[in-house]
Amino acid sequence: MSANTQIVESFWLARPSISVAPDLLGCTLVRQFPDGERIRGTIVETEAYAPGDPACHAYSQRTPRNEAMFGPAGMSYVYLIYGMYHCFNVVTDLEGVGSAVLIRALQLDAVPKEFAGTSENRRSRLASGPGKLCKVLGIDRTFSGVPLSSERLLHLEHRTEEFQHAVESGAVNIVRTTRIGITKGTDLPWRWYLGNCAAVSKLVTPTK
């Protein structure tokens, strides 16, 4: 696919997470490292979390932990699970509304230098899960609340024209299923991924 440097605007993300989540497929997450290295990854799997959703971190109340979810659209929200895995989210909807999209998997254009010796088969799976992509991109809770609209640290870029045309023509298979790895809100079909993509965390029977 041809490169695209058009940065996603915050107003484009100021919509309900269930609308933004499928639209983020094919967009690019770009990580700028302090030493100048830049790693790009195509978003291939997302999950939406929204108000009224028992699996959403903002479901009960506003807390120091979930504060970033209530910020303006286009911010990052990063949390820690099991005491060891970070998960990266894109904040959506209007300011004051606890809403976000979990980025579950990326298809990396290249790998960071520390992973240069990784086999070809493993490379396609380096970012095939929320914890794995945060590890390979060095994302932790210090990134929570960081705006994604500039080229500092992290930013998002729109789909390439080629990818958008493929979506519109039906050449790209976007699969919709219920979310995984949660115990509440398991019936909500708020997970989307690119079919036949090796970087997707887990294939699930599509929602009818």
C-alpha positions as a LaTeX table, in Angstrom:
\begin{tabular}{lrrr}
\hline
Residue & $x$ (\AA) & $y$ (\AA) & $z$ (\AA) \\
\hline
Met1 & 0.00 & 0.00 & 0.00 \\
Ser2 & 1.18 & 3.52 & $-0.70$ \\
Ala3 & 2.27 & 5.62 & 2.26 \\
Asn4 & $-0.17$ & 8.04 & 3.82 \\
Thr5 & 0.83 & 10.90 & 6.11 \\
Gln6 & $-2.58$ & 12.50 & 6.63 \\
Ile7 & $-2.97$ & 12.60 & 10.40 \\
Val8 & $-6.35$ & 11.66 & 11.83 \\
Glu9 & $-8.16$ & 14.75 & 13.14 \\
Ser10 & $-9.68$ & 14.77 & 16.61 \\
Phe11 & $-13.11$ & 15.74 & 15.26 \\
Trp12 & $-13.16$ & 12.56 & 13.13 \\
Leu13 & $-12.81$ & 10.58 & 16.34 \\
Ala14 & $-15.47$ & 12.58 & 18.22 \\
Arg15 & $-18.13$ & 9.98 & 17.39 \\
Pro16 & $-19.48$ & 6.96 & 19.28 \\
Ser17 & $-16.84$ & 4.26 & 19.67 \\
Ile18 & $-18.98$ & 1.69 & 17.82 \\
Ser19 & $-18.79$ & 3.95 & 14.74 \\
Val20 & $-15.09$ & 4.73 & 15.07 \\
Ala21 & $-13.89$ & 1.18 & 15.79 \\
Pro22 & $-14.55$ & $-0.32$ & 12.32 \\
Asp23 & $-13.36$ & 2.89 & 10.65 \\
Leu24 & $-9.97$ & 2.60 & 12.38 \\
Leu25 & $-9.26$ & $-0.67$ & 10.55 \\
Gly26 & $-6.68$ & 0.11 & 7.89 \\
Cys27 & $-5.52$ & 3.28 & 9.65 \\
Thr28 & $-1.90$ & 3.44 & 10.78 \\
Leu29 & $-0.50$ & 3.83 & 14.28 \\
Val30 & 2.93 & 5.44 & 14.20 \\
Arg31 & 5.39 & 5.20 & 17.10 \\
Gln32 & 8.25 & 7.69 & 17.24 \\
Phe33 & 11.08 & 6.49 & 19.48 \\
Pro34 & 13.44 & 8.92 & 21.26 \\
Asp35 & 16.42 & 7.76 & 19.15 \\
Gly36 & 14.63 & 8.74 & 15.94 \\
Glu37 & 13.45 & 5.26 & 14.98 \\
Arg38 & 9.88 & 5.25 & 13.66 \\
Ile39 & 7.68 & 2.15 & 13.50 \\
Arg40 & 4.38 & 2.02 & 11.64 \\
Gly41 & 1.63 & $-0.54$ & 12.06 \\
Thr42 & $-1.67$ & $-0.97$ & 10.22 \\
Ile43 & $-4.61$ & $-1.41$ & 12.61 \\
Val44 & $-6.19$ & $-4.80$ & 11.86 \\
Glu45 & $-8.34$ & $-5.45$ & 14.94 \\
Thr46 & $-10.39$ & $-3.18$ & 17.22 \\
Glu47 & $-12.99$ & $-3.33$ & 20.00 \\
Ala48 & $-15.43$ & $-0.61$ & 21.07 \\
Tyr49 & $-16.24$ & 0.35 & 24.66 \\
Ala50 & $-19.03$ & 2.83 & 25.34 \\
Pro51 & $-21.36$ & 4.33 & 27.98 \\
Gly52 & $-23.81$ & 1.80 & 29.40 \\
Asp53 & $-21.43$ & $-1.03$ & 28.57 \\
Pro54 & $-20.61$ & $-3.11$ & 31.69 \\
Ala55 & $-17.20$ & $-4.02$ & 30.24 \\
Cys56 & $-16.24$ & $-0.37$ & 29.81 \\
His57 & $-13.83$ & 1.03 & 32.41 \\
Ala58 & $-15.99$ & 4.16 & 32.63 \\
Tyr59 & $-19.17$ & 2.18 & 33.38 \\
Ser60 & $-19.38$ & 2.82 & 37.13 \\
Gln61 & $-17.73$ & 6.16 & 37.75 \\
Arg62 & $-14.96$ & 8.54 & 36.83 \\
Thr63 & $-11.70$ & 7.66 & 38.59 \\
Pro64 & $-8.01$ & 8.62 & 38.36 \\
Arg65 & $-7.44$ & 5.37 & 36.45 \\
Asn66 & $-10.02$ & 6.01 & 33.71 \\
Glu67 & $-9.74$ & 9.81 & 33.63 \\
Ala68 & $-8.25$ & 9.85 & 30.13 \\
Met69 & $-11.40$ & 8.16 & 28.75 \\
Phe70 & $-13.40$ & 11.29 & 29.59 \\
Gly71 & $-11.01$ & 13.63 & 27.82 \\
Pro72 & $-11.40$ & 15.01 & 24.31 \\
Ala73 & $-11.44$ & 12.62 & 21.36 \\
Gly74 & $-8.04$ & 11.82 & 19.91 \\
Met75 & $-6.28$ & 11.20 & 23.21 \\
Ser76 & $-4.73$ & 7.87 & 24.20 \\
Tyr77 & $-5.93$ & 5.78 & 27.13 \\
Val78 & $-3.51$ & 3.14 & 28.39 \\
Tyr79 & $-4.18$ & 0.75 & 31.24 \\
Leu80 & $-2.45$ & $-2.23$ & 32.84 \\
Ile81 & $-4.02$ & $-5.69$ & 33.15 \\
Tyr82 & $-2.83$ & $-8.67$ & 35.19 \\
Gly83 & $-0.12$ & $-6.41$ & 36.56 \\
Met84 & 2.03 & $-6.88$ & 33.46 \\
Tyr85 & 0.26 & $-6.14$ & 30.14 \\
His86 & $-0.52$ & $-2.66$ & 28.83 \\
Cys87 & $-3.48$ & $-2.00$ & 26.54 \\
Phe88 & $-3.67$ & 0.99 & 24.19 \\
Asn89 & $-6.98$ & 2.72 & 23.42 \\
Val90 & $-8.06$ & 5.66 & 21.29 \\
Val91 & $-10.45$ & 8.00 & 23.15 \\
Thr92 & $-13.62$ & 8.75 & 21.18 \\
Asp93 & $-16.95$ & 10.60 & 21.42 \\
Leu94 & $-17.55$ & 13.98 & 23.07 \\
Glu95 & $-15.48$ & 15.30 & 25.95 \\
Gly96 & $-16.94$ & 14.10 & 29.24 \\
Val97 & $-18.25$ & 10.86 & 27.71 \\
Gly98 & $-16.31$ & 7.77 & 28.79 \\
Ser99 & $-15.75$ & 6.07 & 25.44 \\
Ala100 & $-12.78$ & 4.46 & 23.70 \\
Val101 & $-11.62$ & 1.95 & 21.10 \\
Leu102 & $-9.17$ & $-0.74$ & 22.13 \\
Ile103 & $-6.54$ & $-1.38$ & 19.47 \\
Arg104 & $-6.17$ & $-5.16$ & 19.63 \\
Ala105 & $-3.69$ & $-5.87$ & 16.84 \\
Leu106 & $-1.37$ & $-4.26$ & 14.32 \\
Gln107 & 0.28 & $-5.47$ & 11.14 \\
Leu108 & 3.74 & $-3.93$ & 11.42 \\
Asp109 & 5.45 & $-2.42$ & 8.40 \\
Ala110 & 8.79 & $-3.11$ & 10.09 \\
Val111 & 9.96 & $-4.17$ & 13.53 \\
Pro112 & 11.95 & $-2.21$ & 16.12 \\
Lys113 & 15.69 & $-2.83$ & 16.03 \\
Glu114 & 15.59 & $-4.92$ & 19.21 \\
Phe115 & 13.36 & $-7.44$ & 17.40 \\
Ala116 & 15.46 & $-7.50$ & 14.21 \\
Gly117 & 16.49 & $-11.13$ & 14.68 \\
Thr118 & 12.90 & $-12.38$ & 14.92 \\
Ser119 & 11.94 & $-15.03$ & 12.38 \\
Glu120 & 9.63 & $-14.12$ & 9.50 \\
Asn121 & 6.79 & $-16.22$ & 10.90 \\
Arg122 & 7.01 & $-14.59$ & 14.33 \\
Arg123 & 7.24 & $-11.08$ & 12.90 \\
Ser124 & 3.67 & $-11.24$ & 11.62 \\
Arg125 & 2.52 & $-12.05$ & 15.17 \\
Leu126 & 4.63 & $-9.56$ & 17.14 \\
Ala127 & 1.70 & $-7.15$ & 17.55 \\
Ser128 & $-1.14$ & $-9.70$ & 17.39 \\
Gly129 & $-2.77$ & $-8.72$ & 20.67 \\
Pro130 & $-3.19$ & $-5.58$ & 22.82 \\
Gly131 & $-0.43$ & $-6.51$ & 25.27 \\
Lys132 & 1.94 & $-7.64$ & 22.53 \\
Leu133 & 1.57 & $-4.47$ & 20.46 \\
Cys134 & 2.23 & $-2.29$ & 23.52 \\
Lys135 & 5.34 & $-4.32$ & 24.30 \\
Val136 & 6.80 & $-4.10$ & 20.80 \\
Leu137 & 6.05 & $-0.35$ & 20.56 \\
Gly138 & 7.15 & 0.44 & 24.10 \\
Ile139 & 3.77 & 1.84 & 25.16 \\
Asp140 & 3.00 & 2.06 & 28.88 \\
Arg141 & 0.80 & 4.12 & 31.21 \\
Thr142 & 2.98 & 7.21 & 30.73 \\
Phe143 & 1.33 & 7.46 & 27.30 \\
Ser144 & $-2.17$ & 7.72 & 28.78 \\
Gly145 & $-3.68$ & 11.12 & 28.03 \\
Val146 & $-1.22$ & 11.84 & 25.20 \\
Pro147 & $-2.83$ & 13.49 & 22.12 \\
Leu148 & $-2.59$ & 11.43 & 18.94 \\
Ser149 & $-2.87$ & 14.32 & 16.50 \\
Ser150 & 0.80 & 15.30 & 16.33 \\
Glu151 & 3.98 & 13.50 & 15.38 \\
Arg152 & 5.23 & 13.36 & 18.98 \\
Leu153 & 5.53 & 9.86 & 20.44 \\
Leu154 & 2.36 & 8.42 & 18.86 \\
His155 & 0.01 & 9.49 & 16.12 \\
Leu156 & $-2.68$ & 8.07 & 13.87 \\
Glu157 & $-2.86$ & 8.31 & 10.09 \\
His158 & $-5.90$ & 7.80 & 7.89 \\
Arg159 & $-6.40$ & 4.82 & 5.58 \\
Thr160 & $-4.61$ & 5.01 & 2.26 \\
Glu161 & $-6.80$ & 5.73 & $-0.76$ \\
Glu162 & $-5.97$ & 2.25 & $-2.02$ \\
Phe163 & $-7.27$ & 0.62 & 1.16 \\
Gln164 & $-10.42$ & 2.77 & 1.21 \\
His165 & $-11.22$ & 1.83 & $-2.39$ \\
Ala166 & $-10.72$ & $-1.84$ & $-1.50$ \\
Val167 & $-13.18$ & $-1.49$ & 1.40 \\
Glu168 & $-15.77$ & 0.24 & $-0.77$ \\
Ser169 & $-15.48$ & $-2.38$ & $-3.50$ \\
Gly170 & $-15.79$ & $-5.26$ & $-1.04$ \\
Ala171 & $-12.26$ & $-6.49$ & $-1.72$ \\
Val172 & $-11.42$ & $-6.16$ & 1.98 \\
Asn173 & $-13.18$ & $-8.60$ & 4.29 \\
Ile174 & $-14.10$ & $-6.86$ & 7.56 \\
Val175 & $-15.33$ & $-9.36$ & 10.14 \\
Arg176 & $-17.58$ & $-8.38$ & 13.04 \\
Thr177 & $-17.84$ & $-10.51$ & 16.21 \\
Thr178 & $-18.47$ & $-10.25$ & 19.92 \\
Arg179 & $-15.54$ & $-9.05$ & 22.02 \\
Ile180 & $-13.04$ & $-11.45$ & 23.56 \\
Gly181 & $-11.09$ & $-11.66$ & 26.81 \\
Ile182 & $-13.87$ & $-10.10$ & 28.91 \\
Thr183 & $-16.51$ & $-11.42$ & 31.32 \\
Lys184 & $-19.15$ & $-8.68$ & 31.00 \\
Gly185 & $-20.97$ & $-7.40$ & 27.93 \\
Thr186 & $-19.95$ & $-10.57$ & 26.10 \\
Asp187 & $-23.05$ & $-10.48$ & 23.89 \\
Leu188 & $-22.24$ & $-7.12$ & 22.28 \\
Pro189 & $-20.91$ & $-7.46$ & 18.69 \\
Trp190 & $-18.37$ & $-4.69$ & 19.10 \\
Arg191 & $-15.20$ & $-6.30$ & 17.75 \\
Trp192 & $-13.98$ & $-5.89$ & 14.17 \\
Tyr193 & $-10.98$ & $-7.31$ & 12.36 \\
Leu194 & $-9.55$ & $-7.83$ & 8.88 \\
Gly195 & $-10.29$ & $-11.33$ & 7.65 \\
Asn196 & $-7.41$ & $-13.53$ & 6.48 \\
Cys197 & $-4.88$ & $-11.35$ & 8.32 \\
Ala198 & $-2.10$ & $-13.22$ & 10.13 \\
Ala199 & $-1.68$ & $-10.39$ & 12.65 \\
Val200 & $-5.21$ & $-10.70$ & 14.12 \\
Ser201 & $-5.12$ & $-11.94$ & 17.72 \\
Lys202 & $-7.83$ & $-14.59$ & 17.42 \\
Leu203 & $-10.31$ & $-15.63$ & 14.76 \\
Val204 & $-13.90$ & $-15.94$ & 15.98 \\
Thr205 & $-17.11$ & $-17.04$ & 14.25 \\
Pro206 & $-18.61$ & $-13.86$ & 12.72 \\
Thr207 & $-21.74$ & $-12.36$ & 14.24 \\
Lys208 & $-24.82$ & $-12.98$ & 12.10 \\
\hline
\end{tabular}
